[in-house]
Amino acid sequence: MDPGRADLEAALARQPRVPLAHVPTPLHPLRRLSEALGREIWVKRDDMTGLAFGGNKTRQLEYLFADILASGADTVVAGAYTQSNWCRQMAAACARLGLSLHLILLHGQKGAKLQGNLLLDRLMGAEVEIVDLDTMEKLQPLIDQRADELRRRGREVYVVEPLGLRANVLGALGYVRACLELAEQIEASGTRFHHLYNCGANMQPAGLALGLEALRLPLHLVTVSPIRWSIPRGEDIARIANATAEHLGLSVRVTPHRVGATEDYIGPEYGVFTDAAREALFLCARLEGLILDPVYTAKAMAGLVDHIRKGLVREDERVIFLHSGGTPALFAYAEDLGLA
Ligand SMILES: Cc1ncc(COP(=O)(O)O)c(C=O)c1O
């Protein structure tokens, strides 16, 4: 076995993990989409990880919930947007593991209407408060305040900091591990791939960049960002990847360049559907019966379509598209699809 792979497997085996995901997720070709775009495209189906409609968060939460359980907590406090997939999958993990969950959610584009992910959060028993802040970067003090109140009521609380390095590193481990799975599937497919496209904001591309680098997999990573934050994504993601490498005791390091981040497909702002994302979502639905989500994966596919049209993916190159899930949010975007 390659020494990089053996080191990585050994380092991951030392990390506490609560199994939550149905893995390996399939890797399969998208024949009609490939024909339409003139490039061979395969999809890695992380929308099928299984926890309350699946998605990339399941792999990430396996390591985070190991930390939560080890802390002795009976209550988790976390937050993001009302249509957050992270919070929906956290609600599912809390339900499965018998923990209570308090969510402080930003109103965002889709607000308080009980639909999509917010509906599922409530269905799975999360206590939800919706607040009207303009960015997730301002959420932390409200989460800390709620945690203090709960502690005063005798709860053992674990705070998941929305942009905290610990949560990001633990989450990134899920995608370092996914790289081992992907490497095996690539080998088994007997096919040479050139590019890996993903929609990533922090943990997922950090784990992917580190995993690819540690395994020396010659895949060019492209990270389509769904969001603009104060720190440019490439820099921040490399910082998380390198903190994850340190956490694992690996000597390998990731540069911002390796992350391949682009902020070109966000559109006006996070959570706002774009024309390019709409085209991508319809292409996959109508050519493949493959359902993307409007906030993340449709924007990543819009990036891939545009890169193909611009010749950034050459005719003789093959692509893996990581479907990171998020599909429950689609039901909150019914009116944006233009079908009515
Ligand atoms: C469907 C989907 N894809 C991609 C991402 C980005 O993942 P990360 O924040 O781990 O980079 C998210 C994050 O919420 C998501 O829900």
The ligand as an SDF file (V2000), in Angstrom:
LIG
                    3D

 16 16  0  0  0  0  0  0  0  0999 V2000
  -25.6230   20.7200    0.2490 C   0  0  0  0  0  0  0  0  0  0  0  0
  -24.3690   21.3630    0.7260 C   0  0  0  0  0  0  0  0  0  0  0  0
  -23.2980   21.3400   -0.0700 N   0  0  0  0  0  0  0  0  0  0  0  0
  -22.1450   21.9250    0.2870 C   0  0  0  0  0  0  0  0  0  0  0  0
  -22.0320   22.5900    1.4970 C   0  0  0  0  0  0  0  0  0  0  0  0
  -20.7230   23.1980    1.8720 C   0  0  0  0  0  0  0  0  0  0  0  0
  -20.1330   22.3890    2.8290 O   0  0  0  0  0  0  0  0  0  0  0  0
  -18.9760   22.9440    3.7580 P   0  0  0  0  0  0  0  0  0  0  0  0
  -19.5740   24.0730    4.5600 O   0  0  0  0  0  0  0  0  0  0  0  0
  -18.6060   21.7900    4.5940 O   0  0  0  0  0  0  0  0  0  0  0  0
  -17.8820   23.3950    2.8750 O   0  0  0  0  0  0  0  0  0  0  0  0
  -23.1180   22.6340    2.3730 C   0  0  0  0  0  0  0  0  0  0  0  0
  -23.0230   23.3660    3.6380 C   0  0  0  0  0  0  0  0  0  0  0  0
  -23.9690   23.6740    4.2950 O   0  0  0  0  0  0  0  0  0  0  0  0
  -24.3250   21.9940    1.9840 C   0  0  0  0  0  0  0  0  0  0  0  0
  -25.3920   21.9980    2.7880 O   0  0  0  0  0  0  0  0  0  0  0  0
  1  2  1  0
  2  3  1  0
  2 15  2  0
  3  4  2  0
  4  5  1  0
  5  6  1  0
  5 12  2  0
  6  7  1  0
  7  8  1  0
  8  9  2  0
  8 10  1  0
  8 11  1  0
 12 13  1  0
 12 15  1  0
 13 14  2  0
 15 16  1  0
M  END
$$$$
